[in-house]
Amino acid sequence: MVSEKPAVQSKHVCVIGAGPSGLVAARELRKEGHSVVVLEQSHDIGGQWLYEPNVEGEDPLGRNPFLKVHSSMYESLRLLSAREIMGFTDFPFLVKKERDMRRFPGHREVLLYLQDFTEWFGLRELIRFNTRVEYVGMVDYGEFGKDLRWVVKSKEIFTKGDDENDEKMGEEVFDAVVVATGHYSHPKMPSIKGMGTWKRKQFHSHIYRVPEPFRNEVVVVVGNSFSGQDISMELAEVAREVHLSAKSLDITEGLSKVLDKRHNLYLRPQIDSLEEDGTVLFVDGSSAVADTILYCTGYSYAFPFLDTKGIVAVDDDRVGPLYEHTFPPSLAPSLSFVGIPRKIIGFPFFESQAKWIAQLLSGKRMLPPLKEMMQSIKDFYNSIDAAGLPKHNTHDIGNFEYCERYGDNVEFPHLEQWRKELCVSTILNMLVNLETFRDSWDEGDEKLLQEAFQSPHFTQLGSQVLTFQSQFERR
Ligand SMILES: Cc1cc2nc3c(=O)[nH]c(=O)nc-3n(C[C@H](O)[C@H](O)[C@H](O)COP(=O)(O)OP(=O)(O)OC[C@H]3O[C@@H](n4cnc5c(N)ncnc54)[C@H](O)[C@@H]3O)c2cc1C
């Protein structure tokens, strides 16, 4: 007898990574009845939010395919996005006593939130820590009619004490693999004349932690996005001079105010060349003799463990072909990626991806036919070309409507209006008040916060929300 609905199947699924994406993927997969193993190379959950102060041994320019350090967080880092917009839909990012109670807390507070999420939903038992995935490849690749399966080879590292480690190789076959390895770890380096022969210090912000080692130095910071600005401001407190080299000198009001205030912080155009005597020449003819060059030039997508026989490739920061930034059509839904999109409200979006993957694997939902998915990717790439956008912006979403349409695939609730408005107002505040946006905001935000705290997202966990509200009222 043919049933109208396809049978719900349980799959053996490997999730790679226990950062926010991997954790929510594990939760949704298990909820859907799959057997889940999460392989995580670090000793704890958290991904980027698991701050690693020791960066010894990491290549300063990130040239190794497998990095020693995953997190790119620096010690002073505070959130760019307000905590109340970040939470997973049924687990609000509440303020807790004895913790960092700020709206824009430091990085540790996110780790604690993720630890709470992990304990609340009992996810720890699914995770094998200190286990780095080194190879993922297809079993019986090309054998017609066989279901796709994946062999996952990993290295488990045991500490024997006295700084000695032991390693054990593991190999296991899975029905599906969810890649949730993040994309803020592998440095993206510019190509600058003289870089190869520069004898002074140069490194990527991936291993920047604290400003103290740069006391009294002349530092050139390359790159004027969030990290470049944030790090320049803190370096200017201790360094003799900080030269912030930007692609465009058309800067925000916020940065302009900072430059007016700090007389040892200079805005420079792009670097023309690095000279052997330590001179950094900028394209406008100005120069500085620098002790250190710090590249805040962003990160690249990299999956050094993944062998898809060339089906999935990274080309100028385009991971493709991916249907809806998630599924390589010819390998879907057996292989999927969570967390590829940028410029989104991350955690709830990862949650919607995880739900979709889980329900596709169980057979509760179906993807469109292969041809249709490939056409959709082609149309999307054409739209990027037509808009004159570079390939490396492929995964920059910056669009609430897209997130809502994406969620509709799996009946995921649309983002609440207050979430969207608070997200936008933070960005606008940051553009004007770069130094203070995390600690002061206007009445409009206060009203939206009130609305947020009274919404089901915050009231769903009952009494815990009082802590949040009382803190808000005290300010
Ligand atoms: C400086 C900085 C500031 C940021 N600020 C914000 C912010 O304010 N708000 C915001 O929402 N986001 C911010 N982010 C983005 C942040 O990366 C995301 O919030 C989130 O951490 C992405 O989650 P993820 O799980 O996709 O990736 P990650 O957090 O990177 O986690 C990936 C996990 O995969 C593991 N892994 C990788 N490779 C392997 C392997 N081969 N084998 C086993 N395990 C592996 C890693 O160890 C890690 O635990 C910031 C990022 C940086 C670098």
The ligand as an SDF file (V2000), in Angstrom:
LIG
                    3D

 53 58  0  0  0  0  0  0  0  0999 V2000
   35.3490   39.0030   16.4160 C   0  0  0  0  0  0  0  0  0  0  0  0
   33.9790   38.4560   16.1720 C   0  0  0  0  0  0  0  0  0  0  0  0
   32.8570   39.1200   16.6570 C   0  0  0  0  0  0  0  0  0  0  0  0
   31.5740   38.6130   16.4450 C   0  0  0  0  0  0  0  0  0  0  0  0
   30.5060   39.2870   16.9640 N   0  0  0  0  0  0  0  0  0  0  0  0
   29.2510   38.7770   16.7730 C   0  0  0  0  0  0  0  0  0  0  0  0
   28.0930   39.4200   17.3540 C   0  0  0  0  0  0  0  0  0  0  0  0
   28.1940   40.4650   18.0190 O   0  0  0  0  0  0  0  0  0  0  0  0
   26.8640   38.8600   17.1620 N   0  0  0  0  0  0  0  0  0  0  0  0
   26.7110   37.7110   16.4180 C   0  0  0  0  0  0  0  0  0  0  0  0
   25.5850   37.2250   16.2860 O   0  0  0  0  0  0  0  0  0  0  0  0
   27.7820   37.1010   15.8630 N   0  0  0  0  0  0  0  0  0  0  0  0
   29.0300   37.5960   16.0200 C   0  0  0  0  0  0  0  0  0  0  0  0
   30.1210   36.9310   15.4870 N   0  0  0  0  0  0  0  0  0  0  0  0
   29.8860   35.7770   14.5860 C   0  0  0  0  0  0  0  0  0  0  0  0
   29.9850   34.4090   15.2850 C   0  0  0  0  0  0  0  0  0  0  0  0
   30.9260   33.6750   14.5800 O   0  0  0  0  0  0  0  0  0  0  0  0
   28.6560   33.7170   15.2590 C   0  0  0  0  0  0  0  0  0  0  0  0
   27.8420   34.3540   16.2450 O   0  0  0  0  0  0  0  0  0  0  0  0
   28.6500   32.2330   15.6190 C   0  0  0  0  0  0  0  0  0  0  0  0
   29.7080   31.9050   16.4800 O   0  0  0  0  0  0  0  0  0  0  0  0
   28.6830   31.3290   14.3940 C   0  0  0  0  0  0  0  0  0  0  0  0
   28.4170   30.0320   14.8580 O   0  0  0  0  0  0  0  0  0  0  0  0
   28.8840   28.7020   14.1030 P   0  0  0  0  0  0  0  0  0  0  0  0
   28.4960   27.5900   14.9760 O   0  0  0  0  0  0  0  0  0  0  0  0
   28.3730   28.7570   12.7120 O   0  0  0  0  0  0  0  0  0  0  0  0
   30.4640   28.8220   13.9830 O   0  0  0  0  0  0  0  0  0  0  0  0
   31.5490   28.8330   15.1350 P   0  0  0  0  0  0  0  0  0  0  0  0
   31.0810   29.6070   16.2950 O   0  0  0  0  0  0  0  0  0  0  0  0
   32.7940   29.2720   14.4700 O   0  0  0  0  0  0  0  0  0  0  0  0
   31.6830   27.2960   15.5780 O   0  0  0  0  0  0  0  0  0  0  0  0
   32.2350   26.3290   14.7430 C   0  0  0  0  0  0  0  0  0  0  0  0
   32.6940   25.1380   15.5740 C   0  0  0  0  0  0  0  0  0  0  0  0
   33.1980   24.1370   14.6910 O   0  0  0  0  0  0  0  0  0  0  0  0
   34.3670   23.5450   15.2510 C   0  0  0  0  0  0  0  0  0  0  0  0
   35.1740   22.9870   14.1740 N   0  0  0  0  0  0  0  0  0  0  0  0
   35.7190   23.6380   13.1190 C   0  0  0  0  0  0  0  0  0  0  0  0
   36.3910   22.7840   12.3290 N   0  0  0  0  0  0  0  0  0  0  0  0
   36.2820   21.5500   12.9030 C   0  0  0  0  0  0  0  0  0  0  0  0
   36.7530   20.2610   12.5620 C   0  0  0  0  0  0  0  0  0  0  0  0
   37.4810   20.0480   11.4650 N   0  0  0  0  0  0  0  0  0  0  0  0
   36.4580   19.2220   13.3740 N   0  0  0  0  0  0  0  0  0  0  0  0
   35.7060   19.4090   14.4920 C   0  0  0  0  0  0  0  0  0  0  0  0
   35.2340   20.6150   14.8700 N   0  0  0  0  0  0  0  0  0  0  0  0
   35.5070   21.6810   14.0700 C   0  0  0  0  0  0  0  0  0  0  0  0
   35.0270   24.7160   15.9600 C   0  0  0  0  0  0  0  0  0  0  0  0
   35.9580   24.2900   16.9380 O   0  0  0  0  0  0  0  0  0  0  0  0
   33.8220   25.4490   16.5370 C   0  0  0  0  0  0  0  0  0  0  0  0
   33.5040   24.9830   17.8120 O   0  0  0  0  0  0  0  0  0  0  0  0
   31.4130   37.4210   15.7000 C   0  0  0  0  0  0  0  0  0  0  0  0
   32.5460   36.7390   15.2160 C   0  0  0  0  0  0  0  0  0  0  0  0
   33.8080   37.2400   15.4530 C   0  0  0  0  0  0  0  0  0  0  0  0
   35.0090   36.4830   14.9420 C   0  0  0  0  0  0  0  0  0  0  0  0
  1  2  1  0
  2  3  1  0
  2 52  2  0
  3  4  2  0
  4  5  1  0
  4 50  1  0
  5  6  2  0
  6  7  1  0
  6 13  1  0
  7  8  2  0
  7  9  1  0
  9 10  1  0
 10 11  2  0
 10 12  1  0
 12 13  2  0
 13 14  1  0
 14 15  1  0
 14 50  1  0
 15 16  1  0
 16 17  1  0
 16 18  1  0
 18 19  1  0
 18 20  1  0
 20 21  1  0
 20 22  1  0
 22 23  1  0
 23 24  1  0
 24 25  2  0
 24 26  1  0
 24 27  1  0
 27 28  1  0
 28 29  2  0
 28 30  1  0
 28 31  1  0
 31 32  1  0
 32 33  1  0
 33 34  1  0
 33 48  1  0
 34 35  1  0
 35 36  1  0
 35 46  1  0
 36 37  1  0
 36 45  1  0
 37 38  2  0
 38 39  1  0
 39 40  1  0
 39 45  2  0
 40 41  1  0
 40 42  2  0
 42 43  1  0
 43 44  2  0
 44 45  1  0
 46 47  1  0
 46 48  1  0
 48 49  1  0
 50 51  2  0
 51 52  1  0
 52 53  1  0
M  END
$$$$
